[in-house]
Amino acid sequence: MAEPIVDRLVALIDEHGPIPVSQYLEHALYGPDGFYMAGGRAGRGGDFLTAPEVGPLFGAVVAGAVDTWWRELGSPSEFTVVEGGAGPGTLARAVVAADPEVLSSGALRWFMVERADAQRAAHPTHAQLVSVGPADAPSSVAAGVVFANELLDNLAFDIVERARAGWREVRIGVESGRLVERVGPEVALPEWPEGSPTASATPVGTRLPVQRQARAWVADARARLTRGRVVVFDYGGTTSELVSRDGGWLRTHRSHDGGNGWLAEPGSCDITTDVDVDQLQLDRRADRHDRQSGWLRRHGIEDLVEEGRATWNRSAGIGDLAALRARSRIREADALLDPDGMGGFHVLEWVVDPDHG
Ligand SMILES: C[S@@+](CC[C@H](N)C(=O)[O-])C[C@H]1O[C@@H](n2cnc3c(N)ncnc32)[C@H](O)[C@@H]1O
């Protein structure tokens, strides 16, 4: 039997000393028997629910948005969507079912980029869908979109803690054979904008995630595009909001509950952070920043729900599949638009246009 992750980490730390949180997370989430490698996933039968897993409505709205973006670029004959962290491919499946014009015209190629083999194995097959690991994602896209739903919260991050002077890095050490937090050496933070809480009198003990990988992912996504946009959806907040959450930005998910804490059984649960939307924009400010409810409304969710309501009113008595789908649409919209839930998520868009800087 494979050695449990915790034993491997204890041996590593005994040999080299406390490790950064990002290194711990790489092992706990993406190591050989890390959470995602061992089959952890989104979905009703999985560990947590995401917008595509609520039902096909989210994908239907995204399909409409992709049509809009394609037309804005003059309906090119090739239009590529690169979906980072595609999970089991549920969003792509729903986009195909919605049959946007960019798909039926033959222009669309949609890459489902997923790090975990177990999830890639579940990807739908379709002539215009391509399932790849991160190393095989297209390195350049002439016209298209790089998209991610709830990926950035899942990329390994570090943690810093406010000390009397400066900020210190939280590392993972070992005590009596168990993994424990250790406040390590003073560290330099990324350059937050002036007036941010990291520059002023943040209370001693305040913790924040430092999201270098998420920031690098956005920069890399922009660099791959010649023309188009990077669009990311995630839960999160500004740096000030994360400070006020008093460490509550660190989340664990397992079978729809919180698991036993983030250090107790590495590999047994997902570990994520609320995404700091200020950090994400340190390299370049997003061209649009919406809440998910506003974004979905801007891209026509209400028309789709009205369509569903009309179908339901017409055919509720028959109770056929179309009627049930229509009713489900109304329920899905409630979940997707809930301002205290997914409706409050952040959507950031960076436009890449070689004609305008
Ligand atoms: C929270 S899940 C979201 C899945 C899906 N987007 C959804 O909304 O249901 C995040 C997914 O990103 C994958 N992932 C993490 N890092 C990745 C990377 N660098 N490239 C591609 N996929 C990655 C994980 O394996 C996991 O399946």
The ligand as an SDF file (V2000), in Angstrom:
LIG
                    3D

 27 29  0  0  0  0  0  0  0  0999 V2000
  -12.8770   23.4050   -7.8720 C   0  0  0  0  0  0  0  0  0  0  0  0
  -12.5880   22.4090   -9.2410 S   0  0  0  0  0  0  0  0  0  0  0  0
  -13.6100   23.2420  -10.4320 C   0  0  0  0  0  0  0  0  0  0  0  0
  -14.0380   22.3520  -11.5510 C   0  0  0  0  0  0  0  0  0  0  0  0
  -14.9590   23.0090  -12.5840 C   0  0  0  0  0  0  0  0  0  0  0  0
  -14.3660   24.1650  -13.1860 N   0  0  0  0  0  0  0  0  0  0  0  0
  -16.2910   23.3910  -11.9710 C   0  0  0  0  0  0  0  0  0  0  0  0
  -16.5720   24.5850  -11.9010 O   0  0  0  0  0  0  0  0  0  0  0  0
  -17.0330   22.4720  -11.5760 O   0  0  0  0  0  0  0  0  0  0  0  0
  -10.9550   22.8850   -9.7460 C   0  0  0  0  0  0  0  0  0  0  0  0
  -10.3400   21.9390  -10.7480 C   0  0  0  0  0  0  0  0  0  0  0  0
   -9.1200   22.4970  -11.2420 O   0  0  0  0  0  0  0  0  0  0  0  0
   -8.1860   21.4400  -11.4410 C   0  0  0  0  0  0  0  0  0  0  0  0
   -6.8560   22.0600  -11.5140 N   0  0  0  0  0  0  0  0  0  0  0  0
   -6.0750   22.5070  -10.5290 C   0  0  0  0  0  0  0  0  0  0  0  0
   -4.9470   23.0690  -11.0020 N   0  0  0  0  0  0  0  0  0  0  0  0
   -5.0210   22.9930  -12.3400 C   0  0  0  0  0  0  0  0  0  0  0  0
   -4.1960   23.4250  -13.4130 C   0  0  0  0  0  0  0  0  0  0  0  0
   -3.0420   24.0600  -13.1780 N   0  0  0  0  0  0  0  0  0  0  0  0
   -4.5990   23.1820  -14.6710 N   0  0  0  0  0  0  0  0  0  0  0  0
   -5.7560   22.5370  -14.9190 C   0  0  0  0  0  0  0  0  0  0  0  0
   -6.5820   22.0850  -13.9560 N   0  0  0  0  0  0  0  0  0  0  0  0
   -6.2370   22.3300  -12.6820 C   0  0  0  0  0  0  0  0  0  0  0  0
   -8.4410   20.5300  -10.2680 C   0  0  0  0  0  0  0  0  0  0  0  0
   -7.9310   19.2290  -10.4980 O   0  0  0  0  0  0  0  0  0  0  0  0
   -9.9640   20.5800  -10.1870 C   0  0  0  0  0  0  0  0  0  0  0  0
  -10.5490   19.5970  -10.9800 O   0  0  0  0  0  0  0  0  0  0  0  0
  1  2  1  0
  2  3  1  0
  2 10  1  0
  3  4  1  0
  4  5  1  0
  5  6  1  0
  5  7  1  0
  7  8  2  0
  7  9  1  0
 10 11  1  0
 11 12  1  0
 11 26  1  0
 12 13  1  0
 13 14  1  0
 13 24  1  0
 14 15  1  0
 14 23  1  0
 15 16  2  0
 16 17  1  0
 17 18  1  0
 17 23  2  0
 18 19  1  0
 18 20  2  0
 20 21  1  0
 21 22  2  0
 22 23  1  0
 24 25  1  0
 24 26  1  0
 26 27  1  0
M  CHG  2   2   1   9  -1
M  END
$$$$
